[in-house]
Amino acid sequence: MQPNASIYDSVIYGNIFSSQDMRAIWSDQSRIQRYLDFEAALARAQARLGIIPQDACDEIVRHCRVEEMDFDKLRQVTEHVGYPVLPVVEQLTALCADGLGQWCHWGATTQDITDTATVLQIRSSLDLVDAKLTAISAALATLAKAHRDTPMIGRSNLQQAVPMTFGYKVAVWLAGIERHRERLAQLRPRVLVGEFGGAVGALNSLGDRGLDVQAGVCAELSLGQPLISWHTMHDAFAETGTFLALVCATLEKIAFDVKVMAATEIAEVQEPDGGGGRGASSTMPQKRNPISCAYITGCNGVVRQHAAALLTASVADFERATGPWEIEWIVLPEIFCLSAGALDQAVFMLEGLVVHPDAMERNLHLTNGLVNTEAVMMALAPKMGRETAHDALSKIAIAVSQGKGSLIDLLSQDEKISKVFDRGQLEKLIDPNNYLGQAGPMTDRVLASLDR
């Protein structure tokens, strides 16, 4: 067995921090096949334009199969030359009969193939990301609908704030995921663009046929044709990495909320147990740890740092760079593989999230109405002024916290307040279920936006 040092290629951890499908896209075999896809597209485009003979095109295309590559030779030559494209072209040329391989790679350069192959990998990867975001969106929509009217406490600085609903909370998450889906749709036309420019990007070797060949290659690969070569302008790759960092940051935000809400003292939600035993402790039988949340946190921490590395890679010198390009080879596969892991964990967690409305109700009443002092203040404000009402409620809230009486008793006993509202009215004002604001309608708006 070949040693696997990276977390996403690990036999043990691989499907926790990544996914089989994403690893396959960024594997050596997949990368080399996309090199060959480029060579086949180039041959077809040039044969159609009469630049290379048709029989040469047919022979080249016939051998553009990764199964025909000798990977041990690829490794050896790459270690010596520094790039795998040259040995791929050499092997492809040698495979072609009757010297027809001489027409292979006509007018192209190493970076044309490498960058376009990377774009093809990104396209396949973004399809996987899109599918996972869609699944997360569907899971959140289901939760938001089911708990549109499930009251819970909102929290500010990890302190109880004012009431809202769990459906509203989930709808906030959902709106963020939907913005990412919108970003992904906007991102594709900028990123899914081919590269074919030759030595410095100006297509010198093909004379006045260069742009026609470029258009043909991009059409063969179903990629956009660039306005101008982008050998040393890799903002699109940096944008892709930054997009994935944003997605993972949102997933970690959701995971953070779930982790805190799953704490024993709060117990409002739990991760699914996966059929039993998930999140178990080796020593404490009662433990049920939020495992998916922890994995999402780990993935996001690395993706965020790798996105910064892609910004560094974007600073490339002149028309062909001296080093920053290689940063992409290191971090792009890891960004996509770790993002896939975070997305898979989020899908699992949210599709099976266990919700405890009774605990939400219990926590909502934990302060015996103190969370509704804003409601009382806003009701009193038109009668006595907002600042006066705020000061009066602050003093009463402190007294309640110090055990000097219940909220309803102290409100009813206050001379100024009792002149405005009787005890029955005050009881309604401090009932959290009567102070949910526009949580329901706002949740409905997010859900309605999914149908547009």
PyMOL commands that set and color helices and strands:
alter all, ss='L'
color gray80, all
select helices_A, chain A and resi 7-9+14-17+20-25+28-48+54-62+66-68+71-81+85-95+97-103+110-146+166-191+204-220+235-261+291-313+324-351+357-364+370-384+386-401+407-413+415-420+423-429+432-434+439-449
alter helices_A, ss='H'
color red, helices_A
select strands_A, chain A and resi 151-156+159-165+269-270+354-355
alter strands_A, ss='S'
color yellow, strands_A
deselect
rebuild
show_as cartoon
